[in-house]
Amino acid sequence: MSLLGKKFPGLLGYPMTPFFAAGAIVLYGVNSLQNALSNTAQYKNDPRNPNAKPADGH
C-alpha cells in the first residue's frame, strides 16, 4: 500500500503548458501595469508607493 495512492498514468505538464504560458503572460501584464500606474503624478509622492522617496528625518 503506497502512501500517495496509485500513480496517475497520464501526461500532466504537456496539456497544461498553454495555461502556464497564459498565467506568465497575465502576471507580466499586471506587473507592467502596476509599475506604470505607480509612477503617475497622482501616486508619485504617496507614502504607500515603494518607489517614493522616504521622508527626511525620523
CHARMM-style PDB file with segment names, atoms N, HN, CA, C and O in Angstrom:
ATOM      1  N   MET     1       0.848  -1.170   0.000  1.00  0.00      PROA
ATOM      2  CA  MET     1       0.000   0.000   0.000  1.00  0.00      PROA
ATOM      3  C   MET     1       0.903   1.244   0.000  1.00  0.00      PROA
ATOM      4  O   MET     1       1.724   1.423   0.899  1.00  0.00      PROA
ATOM      5  N   SER     2       0.741   2.090  -1.008  1.00  0.00      PROA
ATOM      6  HN  SER     2       0.073   1.945  -1.738  1.00  0.00      PROA
ATOM      7  CA  SER     2       1.593   3.268  -1.093  1.00  0.00      PROA
ATOM      8  C   SER     2       0.970   4.427  -0.320  1.00  0.00      PROA
ATOM      9  O   SER     2      -0.228   4.444  -0.036  1.00  0.00      PROA
ATOM     10  N   LEU     3       1.800   5.365   0.001  1.00  0.00      PROA
ATOM     11  HN  LEU     3       2.773   5.351  -0.229  1.00  0.00      PROA
ATOM     12  CA  LEU     3       1.357   6.491   0.815  1.00  0.00      PROA
ATOM     13  C   LEU     3       0.446   7.442   0.035  1.00  0.00      PROA
ATOM     14  O   LEU     3      -0.552   7.924   0.571  1.00  0.00      PROA
ATOM     15  N   LEU     4       0.782   7.710  -1.216  1.00  0.00      PROA
ATOM     16  HN  LEU     4       1.592   7.319  -1.653  1.00  0.00      PROA
ATOM     17  CA  LEU     4       0.024   8.676  -2.000  1.00  0.00      PROA
ATOM     18  C   LEU     4      -0.922   8.036  -3.002  1.00  0.00      PROA
ATOM     19  O   LEU     4      -1.471   8.746  -3.844  1.00  0.00      PROA
ATOM     20  N   GLY     5      -1.133   6.767  -2.952  1.00  0.00      PROA
ATOM     21  HN  GLY     5      -0.687   6.190  -2.268  1.00  0.00      PROA
ATOM     22  CA  GLY     5      -2.027   6.100  -3.878  1.00  0.00      PROA
ATOM     23  C   GLY     5      -1.327   5.713  -5.168  1.00  0.00      PROA
ATOM     24  O   GLY     5      -0.101   5.773  -5.263  1.00  0.00      PROA
ATOM     25  N   LYS     6      -2.107   5.317  -6.155  1.00  0.00      PROA
ATOM     26  HN  LYS     6      -3.103   5.268  -6.078  1.00  0.00      PROA
ATOM     27  CA  LYS     6      -1.539   4.875  -7.427  1.00  0.00      PROA
ATOM     28  C   LYS     6      -1.060   6.071  -8.237  1.00  0.00      PROA
ATOM     29  O   LYS     6      -1.607   7.170  -8.141  1.00  0.00      PROA
ATOM     30  N   LYS     7      -0.021   5.830  -9.040  1.00  0.00      PROA
ATOM     31  HN  LYS     7       0.423   4.937  -9.118  1.00  0.00      PROA
ATOM     32  CA  LYS     7       0.491   6.871  -9.915  1.00  0.00      PROA
ATOM     33  C   LYS     7      -0.485   7.080 -11.065  1.00  0.00      PROA
ATOM     34  O   LYS     7      -0.971   6.118 -11.660  1.00  0.00      PROA
ATOM     35  N   PHE     8      -0.768   8.337 -11.372  1.00  0.00      PROA
ATOM     36  HN  PHE     8      -0.373   9.118 -10.889  1.00  0.00      PROA
ATOM     37  CA  PHE     8      -1.677   8.645 -12.470  1.00  0.00      PROA
ATOM     38  C   PHE     8      -0.973   8.357 -13.792  1.00  0.00      PROA
ATOM     39  O   PHE     8       0.102   8.904 -14.035  1.00  0.00      PROA
ATOM     40  N   PRO     9      -1.541   7.517 -14.653  1.00  0.00      PROA
ATOM     41  CA  PRO     9      -0.848   7.090 -15.863  1.00  0.00      PROA
ATOM     42  C   PRO     9      -1.059   8.030 -17.053  1.00  0.00      PROA
ATOM     43  O   PRO     9      -1.298   7.557 -18.164  1.00  0.00      PROA
ATOM     44  N   GLY    10      -0.979   9.330 -16.850  1.00  0.00      PROA
ATOM     45  HN  GLY    10      -0.785   9.714 -15.948  1.00  0.00      PROA
ATOM     46  CA  GLY    10      -1.197  10.249 -17.965  1.00  0.00      PROA
ATOM     47  C   GLY    10      -0.237  11.419 -17.914  1.00  0.00      PROA
ATOM     48  O   GLY    10       0.499  11.614 -16.947  1.00  0.00      PROA
ATOM     49  N   LEU    11      -0.272  12.185 -18.978  1.00  0.00      PROA
ATOM     50  HN  LEU    11      -0.870  12.026 -19.764  1.00  0.00      PROA
ATOM     51  CA  LEU    11       0.569  13.366 -19.048  1.00  0.00      PROA
ATOM     52  C   LEU    11      -0.039  14.481 -18.201  1.00  0.00      PROA
ATOM     53  O   LEU    11      -1.261  14.614 -18.128  1.00  0.00      PROA
ATOM     54  N   LEU    12       0.795  15.262 -17.577  1.00  0.00      PROA
ATOM     55  HN  LEU    12       1.787  15.154 -17.636  1.00  0.00      PROA
ATOM     56  CA  LEU    12       0.303  16.372 -16.791  1.00  0.00      PROA
ATOM     57  C   LEU    12       0.863  17.705 -17.300  1.00  0.00      PROA
ATOM     58  O   LEU    12       0.118  18.673 -17.447  1.00  0.00      PROA
ATOM     59  N   GLY    13       2.154  17.754 -17.563  1.00  0.00      PROA
ATOM     60  HN  GLY    13       2.759  16.967 -17.443  1.00  0.00      PROA
ATOM     61  CA  GLY    13       2.769  19.010 -17.973  1.00  0.00      PROA
ATOM     62  C   GLY    13       2.421  19.435 -19.382  1.00  0.00      PROA
ATOM     63  O   GLY    13       2.208  20.621 -19.634  1.00  0.00      PROA
ATOM     64  N   TYR    14       2.360  18.495 -20.300  1.00  0.00      PROA
ATOM     65  HN  TYR    14       2.533  17.531 -20.095  1.00  0.00      PROA
ATOM     66  CA  TYR    14       2.126  18.851 -21.701  1.00  0.00      PROA
ATOM     67  C   TYR    14       0.762  19.483 -21.935  1.00  0.00      PROA
ATOM     68  O   TYR    14       0.705  20.511 -22.610  1.00  0.00      PROA
ATOM     69  N   PRO    15      -0.339  18.942 -21.427  1.00  0.00      PROA
ATOM     70  CA  PRO    15      -1.626  19.597 -21.653  1.00  0.00      PROA
ATOM     71  C   PRO    15      -1.786  20.907 -20.875  1.00  0.00      PROA
ATOM     72  O   PRO    15      -2.612  21.745 -21.237  1.00  0.00      PROA
ATOM     73  N   MET    16      -1.010  21.083 -19.821  1.00  0.00      PROA
ATOM     74  HN  MET    16      -0.340  20.402 -19.527  1.00  0.00      PROA
ATOM     75  CA  MET    16      -1.138  22.299 -19.005  1.00  0.00      PROA
ATOM     76  C   MET    16      -0.249  23.436 -19.499  1.00  0.00      PROA
ATOM     77  O   MET    16      -0.328  24.543 -18.966  1.00  0.00      PROA
ATOM     78  N   THR    17       0.591  23.196 -20.500  1.00  0.00      PROA
ATOM     79  HN  THR    17       0.655  22.297 -20.934  1.00  0.00      PROA
ATOM     80  CA  THR    17       1.528  24.206 -20.995  1.00  0.00      PROA
ATOM     81  C   THR    17       0.840  25.505 -21.411  1.00  0.00      PROA
ATOM     82  O   THR    17       1.336  26.568 -21.037  1.00  0.00      PROA
ATOM     83  N   PRO    18      -0.264  25.497 -22.155  1.00  0.00      PROA
ATOM     84  CA  PRO    18      -0.904  26.776 -22.502  1.00  0.00      PROA
ATOM     85  C   PRO    18      -1.381  27.568 -21.284  1.00  0.00      PROA
ATOM     86  O   PRO    18      -1.359  28.798 -21.295  1.00  0.00      PROA
ATOM     87  N   PHE    19      -1.808  26.871 -20.245  1.00  0.00      PROA
ATOM     88  HN  PHE    19      -1.825  25.871 -20.235  1.00  0.00      PROA
ATOM     89  CA  PHE    19      -2.269  27.549 -19.042  1.00  0.00      PROA
ATOM     90  C   PHE    19      -1.102  28.169 -18.270  1.00  0.00      PROA
ATOM     91  O   PHE    19      -1.229  29.262 -17.719  1.00  0.00      PROA
ATOM     92  N   PHE    20       0.034  27.466 -18.234  1.00  0.00      PROA
ATOM     93  HN  PHE    20       0.137  26.578 -18.681  1.00  0.00      PROA
ATOM     94  CA  PHE    20       1.230  28.028 -17.602  1.00  0.00      PROA
ATOM     95  C   PHE    20       1.704  29.262 -18.363  1.00  0.00      PROA
ATOM     96  O   PHE    20       2.069  30.268 -17.754  1.00  0.00      PROA
ATOM     97  N   ALA    21       1.699  29.185 -19.691  1.00  0.00      PROA
ATOM     98  HN  ALA    21       1.402  28.368 -20.185  1.00  0.00      PROA
ATOM     99  CA  ALA    21       2.123  30.319 -20.513  1.00  0.00      PROA
ATOM    100  C   ALA    21       1.166  31.497 -20.332  1.00  0.00      PROA
ATOM    101  O   ALA    21       1.615  32.636 -20.203  1.00  0.00      PROA
ATOM    102  N   ALA    22      -0.129  31.246 -20.320  1.00  0.00      PROA
ATOM    103  HN  ALA    22      -0.494  30.321 -20.425  1.00  0.00      PROA
ATOM    104  CA  ALA    22      -1.110  32.318 -20.139  1.00  0.00      PROA
ATOM    105  C   ALA    22      -0.965  32.955 -18.757  1.00  0.00      PROA
ATOM    106  O   ALA    22      -1.088  34.172 -18.620  1.00  0.00      PROA
ATOM    107  N   GLY    23      -0.707  32.154 -17.750  1.00  0.00      PROA
ATOM    108  HN  GLY    23      -0.606  31.166 -17.861  1.00  0.00      PROA
ATOM    109  CA  GLY    23      -0.504  32.698 -16.409  1.00  0.00      PROA
ATOM    110  C   GLY    23       0.716  33.597 -16.342  1.00  0.00      PROA
ATOM    111  O   GLY    23       0.682  34.648 -15.702  1.00  0.00      PROA
ATOM    112  N   ALA    24       1.804  33.190 -17.006  1.00  0.00      PROA
ATOM    113  HN  ALA    24       1.832  32.336 -17.526  1.00  0.00      PROA
ATOM    114  CA  ALA    24       3.009  34.015 -17.021  1.00  0.00      PROA
ATOM    115  C   ALA    24       2.763  35.323 -17.760  1.00  0.00      PROA
ATOM    116  O   ALA    24       3.247  36.373 -17.337  1.00  0.00      PROA
ATOM    117  N   ILE    25       2.015  35.272 -18.860  1.00  0.00      PROA
ATOM    118  HN  ILE    25       1.622  34.419 -19.204  1.00  0.00      PROA
ATOM    119  CA  ILE    25       1.714  36.487 -19.622  1.00  0.00      PROA
ATOM    120  C   ILE    25       0.844  37.429 -18.798  1.00  0.00      PROA
ATOM    121  O   ILE    25       1.072  38.639 -18.805  1.00  0.00      PROA
ATOM    122  N   VAL    26      -0.146  36.896 -18.092  1.00  0.00      PROA
ATOM    123  HN  VAL    26      -0.332  35.913 -18.087  1.00  0.00      PROA
ATOM    124  CA  VAL    26      -1.023  37.732 -17.266  1.00  0.00      PROA
ATOM    125  C   VAL    26      -0.232  38.357 -16.121  1.00  0.00      PROA
ATOM    126  O   VAL    26      -0.404  39.542 -15.835  1.00  0.00      PROA
ATOM    127  N   LEU    27       0.628  37.589 -15.462  1.00  0.00      PROA
ATOM    128  HN  LEU    27       0.768  36.626 -15.695  1.00  0.00      PROA
ATOM    129  CA  LEU    27       1.432  38.138 -14.375  1.00  0.00      PROA
ATOM    130  C   LEU    27       2.365  39.235 -14.871  1.00  0.00      PROA
ATOM    131  O   LEU    27       2.548  40.242 -14.188  1.00  0.00      PROA
ATOM    132  N   TYR    28       2.957  39.055 -16.053  1.00  0.00      PROA
ATOM    133  HN  TYR    28       2.808  38.237 -16.608  1.00  0.00      PROA
ATOM    134  CA  TYR    28       3.822  40.085 -16.627  1.00  0.00      PROA
ATOM    135  C   TYR    28       3.025  41.346 -16.935  1.00  0.00      PROA
ATOM    136  O   TYR    28       3.497  42.453 -16.676  1.00  0.00      PROA
ATOM    137  N   GLY    29       1.823  41.191 -17.485  1.00  0.00      PROA
ATOM    138  HN  GLY    29       1.440  40.292 -17.695  1.00  0.00      PROA
ATOM    139  CA  GLY    29       0.986  42.347 -17.803  1.00  0.00      PROA
ATOM    140  C   GLY    29       0.541  43.099 -16.562  1.00  0.00      PROA
ATOM    141  O   GLY    29       0.550  44.330 -16.552  1.00  0.00      PROA
ATOM    142  N   VAL    30       0.156  42.387 -15.521  1.00  0.00      PROA
ATOM    143  HN  VAL    30       0.149  41.388 -15.529  1.00  0.00      PROA
ATOM    144  CA  VAL    30      -0.259  43.032 -14.276  1.00  0.00      PROA
ATOM    145  C   VAL    30       0.924  43.766 -13.648  1.00  0.00      PROA
ATOM    146  O   VAL    30       0.765  44.874 -13.137  1.00  0.00      PROA
ATOM    147  N   ASN    31       2.108  43.155 -13.683  1.00  0.00      PROA
ATOM    148  HN  ASN    31       2.237  42.255 -14.098  1.00  0.00      PROA
ATOM    149  CA  ASN    31       3.297  43.797 -13.134  1.00  0.00      PROA
ATOM    150  C   ASN    31       3.631  45.067 -13.908  1.00  0.00      PROA
ATOM    151  O   ASN    31       3.966  46.083 -13.300  1.00  0.00      PROA
ATOM    152  N   SER    32       3.549  45.031 -15.222  1.00  0.00      PROA
ATOM    153  HN  SER    32       3.277  44.206 -15.717  1.00  0.00      PROA
ATOM    154  CA  SER    32       3.832  46.211 -16.033  1.00  0.00      PROA
ATOM    155  C   SER    32       2.823  47.323 -15.760  1.00  0.00      PROA
ATOM    156  O   SER    32       3.191  48.493 -15.656  1.00  0.00      PROA
ATOM    157  N   LEU    33       1.559  46.952 -15.645  1.00  0.00      PROA
ATOM    158  HN  LEU    33       1.260  46.001 -15.730  1.00  0.00      PROA
ATOM    159  CA  LEU    33       0.523  47.940 -15.354  1.00  0.00      PROA
ATOM    160  C   LEU    33       0.732  48.557 -13.969  1.00  0.00      PROA
ATOM    161  O   LEU    33       0.587  49.768 -13.801  1.00  0.00      PROA
ATOM    162  N   GLN    34       1.070  47.735 -12.985  1.00  0.00      PROA
ATOM    163  HN  GLN    34       1.187  46.751 -13.121  1.00  0.00      PROA
ATOM    164  CA  GLN    34       1.323  48.235 -11.629  1.00  0.00      PROA
ATOM    165  C   GLN    34       2.480  49.225 -11.621  1.00  0.00      PROA
ATOM    166  O   GLN    34       2.386  50.282 -10.997  1.00  0.00      PROA
ATOM    167  N   ASN    35       3.565  48.896 -12.304  1.00  0.00      PROA
ATOM    168  HN  ASN    35       3.642  48.037 -12.811  1.00  0.00      PROA
ATOM    169  CA  ASN    35       4.716  49.791 -12.350  1.00  0.00      PROA
ATOM    170  C   ASN    35       4.382  51.089 -13.072  1.00  0.00      PROA
ATOM    171  O   ASN    35       4.819  52.161 -12.653  1.00  0.00      PROA
ATOM    172  N   ALA    36       3.617  51.003 -14.147  1.00  0.00      PROA
ATOM    173  HN  ALA    36       3.262  50.132 -14.487  1.00  0.00      PROA
ATOM    174  CA  ALA    36       3.252  52.206 -14.888  1.00  0.00      PROA
ATOM    175  C   ALA    36       2.341  53.106 -14.053  1.00  0.00      PROA
ATOM    176  O   ALA    36       2.516  54.325 -14.050  1.00  0.00      PROA
ATOM    177  N   LEU    37       1.385  52.529 -13.354  1.00  0.00      PROA
ATOM    178  HN  LEU    37       1.243  51.539 -13.357  1.00  0.00      PROA
ATOM    179  CA  LEU    37       0.448  53.335 -12.573  1.00  0.00      PROA
ATOM    180  C   LEU    37       1.069  53.893 -11.292  1.00  0.00      PROA
ATOM    181  O   LEU    37       0.647  54.942 -10.807  1.00  0.00      PROA
ATOM    182  N   SER    38       2.062  53.205 -10.745  1.00  0.00      PROA
ATOM    183  HN  SER    38       2.405  52.352 -11.139  1.00  0.00      PROA
ATOM    184  CA  SER    38       2.679  53.716  -9.520  1.00  0.00      PROA
ATOM    185  C   SER    38       3.606  54.883  -9.801  1.00  0.00      PROA
ATOM    186  O   SER    38       4.017  55.571  -8.866  1.00  0.00      PROA
ATOM    187  N   ASN    39       3.948  55.128 -11.057  1.00  0.00      PROA
ATOM    188  HN  ASN    39       3.615  54.570 -11.816  1.00  0.00      PROA
ATOM    189  CA  ASN    39       4.810  56.253 -11.412  1.00  0.00      PROA
ATOM    190  C   ASN    39       4.027  57.428 -11.988  1.00  0.00      PROA
ATOM    191  O   ASN    39       4.632  58.340 -12.553  1.00  0.00      PROA
ATOM    192  N   THR    40       2.714  57.435 -11.864  1.00  0.00      PROA
ATOM    193  HN  THR    40       2.223  56.695 -11.406  1.00  0.00      PROA
ATOM    194  CA  THR    40       1.927  58.553 -12.352  1.00  0.00      PROA
ATOM    195  C   THR    40       2.033  59.707 -11.360  1.00  0.00      PROA
ATOM    196  O   THR    40       2.475  59.530 -10.225  1.00  0.00      PROA
ATOM    197  N   ALA    41       1.623  60.886 -11.807  1.00  0.00      PROA
ATOM    198  HN  ALA    41       1.264  61.029 -12.729  1.00  0.00      PROA
ATOM    199  CA  ALA    41       1.740  62.080 -10.970  1.00  0.00      PROA
ATOM    200  C   ALA    41       0.894  61.970  -9.703  1.00  0.00      PROA
ATOM    201  O   ALA    41       1.269  62.506  -8.660  1.00  0.00      PROA
ATOM    202  N   GLN    42      -0.226  61.290  -9.786  1.00  0.00      PROA
ATOM    203  HN  GLN    42      -0.531  60.855 -10.633  1.00  0.00      PROA
ATOM    204  CA  GLN    42      -1.124  61.192  -8.635  1.00  0.00      PROA
ATOM    205  C   GLN    42      -0.503  60.402  -7.484  1.00  0.00      PROA
ATOM    206  O   GLN    42      -0.732  60.731  -6.320  1.00  0.00      PROA
ATOM    207  N   TYR    43       0.272  59.374  -7.789  1.00  0.00      PROA
ATOM    208  HN  TYR    43       0.458  59.107  -8.735  1.00  0.00      PROA
ATOM    209  CA  TYR    43       0.817  58.488  -6.750  1.00  0.00      PROA
ATOM    210  C   TYR    43       2.332  58.596  -6.603  1.00  0.00      PROA
ATOM    211  O   TYR    43       2.933  57.790  -5.892  1.00  0.00      PROA
ATOM    212  N   LYS    44       2.956  59.560  -7.248  1.00  0.00      PROA
ATOM    213  HN  LYS    44       2.468  60.215  -7.825  1.00  0.00      PROA
ATOM    214  CA  LYS    44       4.416  59.655  -7.194  1.00  0.00      PROA
ATOM    215  C   LYS    44       4.919  59.936  -5.779  1.00  0.00      PROA
ATOM    216  O   LYS    44       5.958  59.407  -5.383  1.00  0.00      PROA
ATOM    217  N   ASN    45       4.200  60.761  -5.009  1.00  0.00      PROA
ATOM    218  HN  ASN    45       3.356  61.191  -5.331  1.00  0.00      PROA
ATOM    219  CA  ASN    45       4.640  61.109  -3.655  1.00  0.00      PROA
ATOM    220  C   ASN    45       3.822  60.419  -2.565  1.00  0.00      PROA
ATOM    221  O   ASN    45       3.913  60.791  -1.395  1.00  0.00      PROA
ATOM    222  N   ASP    46       3.041  59.437  -2.931  1.00  0.00      PROA
ATOM    223  HN  ASP    46       2.967  59.135  -3.881  1.00  0.00      PROA
ATOM    224  CA  ASP    46       2.249  58.695  -1.957  1.00  0.00      PROA
ATOM    225  C   ASP    46       3.175  57.836  -1.094  1.00  0.00      PROA
ATOM    226  O   ASP    46       4.027  57.136  -1.642  1.00  0.00      PROA
ATOM    227  N   PRO    47       3.039  57.864   0.236  1.00  0.00      PROA
ATOM    228  CA  PRO    47       3.938  57.068   1.082  1.00  0.00      PROA
ATOM    229  C   PRO    47       3.786  55.559   0.887  1.00  0.00      PROA
ATOM    230  O   PRO    47       4.685  54.803   1.254  1.00  0.00      PROA
ATOM    231  N   ARG    48       2.671  55.107   0.319  1.00  0.00      PROA
ATOM    232  HN  ARG    48       1.940  55.721   0.021  1.00  0.00      PROA
ATOM    233  CA  ARG    48       2.495  53.673   0.061  1.00  0.00      PROA
ATOM    234  C   ARG    48       3.223  53.224  -1.189  1.00  0.00      PROA
ATOM    235  O   ARG    48       3.358  52.025  -1.433  1.00  0.00      PROA
ATOM    236  N   ASN    49       3.694  54.176  -1.985  1.00  0.00      PROA
ATOM    237  HN  ASN    49       3.585  55.150  -1.786  1.00  0.00      PROA
ATOM    238  CA  ASN    49       4.404  53.851  -3.220  1.00  0.00      PROA
ATOM    239  C   ASN    49       5.817  53.379  -2.874  1.00  0.00      PROA
ATOM    240  O   ASN    49       6.554  54.116  -2.219  1.00  0.00      PROA
ATOM    241  N   PRO    50       6.216  52.177  -3.291  1.00  0.00      PROA
ATOM    242  CA  PRO    50       7.566  51.701  -2.955  1.00  0.00      PROA
ATOM    243  C   PRO    50       8.662  52.488  -3.657  1.00  0.00      PROA
ATOM    244  O   PRO    50       9.813  52.449  -3.224  1.00  0.00      PROA
ATOM    245  N   ASN    51       8.334  53.201  -4.732  1.00  0.00      PROA
ATOM    246  HN  ASN    51       7.398  53.232  -5.084  1.00  0.00      PROA
ATOM    247  CA  ASN    51       9.337  53.995  -5.441  1.00  0.00      PROA
ATOM    248  C   ASN    51       9.407  55.428  -4.942  1.00  0.00      PROA
ATOM    249  O   ASN    51      10.247  56.194  -5.416  1.00  0.00      PROA
ATOM    250  N   ALA    52       8.554  55.816  -4.003  1.00  0.00      PROA
ATOM    251  HN  ALA    52       7.871  55.194  -3.619  1.00  0.00      PROA
ATOM    252  CA  ALA    52       8.558  57.174  -3.475  1.00  0.00      PROA
ATOM    253  C   ALA    52       9.790  57.389  -2.605  1.00  0.00      PROA
ATOM    254  O   ALA    52      10.289  56.466  -1.961  1.00  0.00      PROA
ATOM    255  N   LYS    53      10.256  58.603  -2.603  1.00  0.00      PROA
ATOM    256  HN  LYS    53       9.851  59.353  -3.126  1.00  0.00      PROA
ATOM    257  CA  LYS    53      11.415  58.920  -1.772  1.00  0.00      PROA
ATOM    258  C   LYS    53      10.988  58.957  -0.305  1.00  0.00      PROA
ATOM    259  O   LYS    53       9.925  59.489   0.012  1.00  0.00      PROA
ATOM    260  N   PRO    54      11.794  58.405   0.581  1.00  0.00      PROA
ATOM    261  CA  PRO    54      11.420  58.425   2.006  1.00  0.00      PROA
ATOM    262  C   PRO    54      11.482  59.849   2.556  1.00  0.00      PROA
ATOM    263  O   PRO    54      12.200  60.706   2.041  1.00  0.00      PROA
ATOM    264  N   ALA    55      10.718  60.070   3.604  1.00  0.00      PROA
ATOM    265  HN  ALA    55      10.135  59.374   4.023  1.00  0.00      PROA
ATOM    266  CA  ALA    55      10.701  61.379   4.248  1.00  0.00      PROA
ATOM    267  C   ALA    55      12.050  61.646   4.907  1.00  0.00      PROA
ATOM    268  O   ALA    55      12.705  60.732   5.407  1.00  0.00      PROA
ATOM    269  N   ASP    56      12.448  62.903   4.897  1.00  0.00      PROA
ATOM    270  HN  ASP    56      11.916  63.645   4.490  1.00  0.00      PROA
ATOM    271  CA  ASP    56      13.723  63.266   5.530  1.00  0.00      PROA
ATOM    272  C   ASP    56      13.570  63.266   7.040  1.00  0.00      PROA
ATOM    273  O   ASP    56      12.620  63.838   7.576  1.00  0.00      PROA
ATOM    274  N   GLY    57      14.489  62.637   7.710  1.00  0.00      PROA
ATOM    275  HN  GLY    57      15.260  62.173   7.274  1.00  0.00      PROA
ATOM    276  CA  GLY    57      14.497  62.636   9.173  1.00  0.00      PROA
ATOM    277  C   GLY    57      13.622  61.540   9.759  1.00  0.00      PROA
ATOM    278  O   GLY    57      12.961  60.787   9.045  1.00  0.00      PROA
ATOM    279  N   HSD    58      13.641  61.480  11.052  1.00  0.00      PROA
ATOM    280  HN  HSD    58      14.178  62.091  11.632  1.00  0.00      PROA
ATOM    281  CA  HSD    58      12.889  60.470  11.785  1.00  0.00      PROA
ATOM    282  C   HSD    58      11.657  61.037  12.373  1.00  0.00      PROA
ATOM    283  OT1 HSD    58      10.900  60.321  13.029  1.00  0.00      PROA
TER     284      HSD     58
END
